[in-house]
Amino acid sequence: MAREKLLLTPGPLTTRIETRRAMLEDWGSRDAPFIALTAELRRRLLDVVHAGDDFVAVPLQGSGTFIVEAALSTLLDRDAKLLVLANGAYGERMLKIAQRLGRSVETLSWPEDQAIDPAKVAAALSERAGITHVAMVHCETTTGLLNPLAEVAGVVAGHRAGLIIDAMSSFGALPIDLRSLPVTALLASSNKCLEGAPGVAFGIVARSALARCAEISPSLSLDLHDQWRALESSGQWRFTPPVQVVAALVEALRLLEAEGGPSARLRRYQASFDVLAGGMQRLGFELYLDRAVQAPIIATFRPRAGEPFDFDRLHAALSDKGFIIYPGKLTREETFRIGCIGAVEPADFERLLIEMRRITI
Ligand SMILES: *Cc1c(COP(=O)(O)O)cnc(C)c1O
């Protein structure tokens, strides 16, 4: 087999060999060993964000978007009114999902290079009547922008609204502590900072809120309340779980603990990001975002000024050398993205920069 390529993308990502090896076994989904594995999964997911007894972890088959859709369909009843805070494609996706579900939804938007402003959220909640829930993206993977989660959570809690967080590209690396953070639901998936294989997503949901949500979801397979009740009563998934992917995620969570938890992982990502951003700047590629709002998860770069830029050529040339990068996702400006997450380290970015210099010279 050719040497494996490093995935410097927003996910799926490069995973450790131990994580991939955990997928070699077959599991009976209704047998005791898999029931124990599911219980370990749910316990470890809660531990990552210091969630106590007032939260439950509910895993769901599918990619990240499935858990966002499941959470909105389960938590928003017919009388709910959602305010989506949007400054990128994933915020816009939450709006689209709520609209498809036929739920009452409004947005408050910012440009893609600006963080959500908690003061504007507070003003909107005071001015607009009847908002029951607020949804936001923690790290907007569109650009790599970090939104002020704690500040927004404080504002939303002050208005007694529920808060739904898309923590897809932050869970497992950026600090999230549910002992002090008032949220209703925190949503993420297996294949980003947790460094698992793709195919499972999950919600960490306030127990009391979820308990009130029986038979709200118009979808059976995406009904998080039903999924939760089945897991609680039998320890089993309702429908065929991706058993190998679950096994890989449990192994990835054990590796996260062994690495030193999210804070150690964040240090590794930050070190990689610093190597990347510094080296790219020396080659003339500037970061799209201001450093003050940049998370060390994924970097968006502008092409060099006054020079033609062909993403497909750069992608192919780097792929040839074993590095997969990602196109930009901005509507108004040409950019490209390089991810710092996954089982990669600063030395990998040193090697990337050597190739980058050769290709772009
Ligand atoms: C990756 C991601 C998602 C989910 O995308 P999928 O392709 O469905 O896994 C949602 N929100 C954010 C912020 C993401 O980074």
The ligand as an SDF file (V2000), in Angstrom:
LIG
                    3D

 15 15  0  0  0  0  0  0  0  0999 V2000
  -18.1630   19.0140   10.7640 C   0  0  0  0  0  0  0  0  0  0  0  0
  -19.1380   19.9550   11.3150 C   0  0  0  0  0  0  0  0  0  0  0  0
  -20.5180   19.6600   11.3180 C   0  0  0  0  0  0  0  0  0  0  0  0
  -21.1050   18.3820   10.7870 C   0  0  0  0  0  0  0  0  0  0  0  0
  -20.7250   18.0420    9.5310 O   0  0  0  0  0  0  0  0  0  0  0  0
  -20.9320   16.5400    9.0020 P   0  0  0  0  0  0  0  0  0  0  0  0
  -20.3610   16.6120    7.6260 O   0  0  0  0  0  0  0  0  0  0  0  0
  -22.3710   16.2380    9.0210 O   0  0  0  0  0  0  0  0  0  0  0  0
  -20.1610   15.6570    9.9330 O   0  0  0  0  0  0  0  0  0  0  0  0
  -21.3620   20.5660   11.9140 C   0  0  0  0  0  0  0  0  0  0  0  0
  -20.9050   21.6850   12.4720 N   0  0  0  0  0  0  0  0  0  0  0  0
  -19.5940   22.0070   12.4980 C   0  0  0  0  0  0  0  0  0  0  0  0
  -19.1620   23.2640   13.1680 C   0  0  0  0  0  0  0  0  0  0  0  0
  -18.6740   21.1500   11.9110 C   0  0  0  0  0  0  0  0  0  0  0  0
  -17.3610   21.4540   11.9500 O   0  0  0  0  0  0  0  0  0  0  0  0
  1  2  1  0
  2  3  1  0
  2 14  2  0
  3  4  1  0
  3 10  2  0
  4  5  1  0
  5  6  1  0
  6  7  2  0
  6  8  1  0
  6  9  1  0
 10 11  1  0
 11 12  2  0
 12 13  1  0
 12 14  1  0
 14 15  1  0
M  END
$$$$
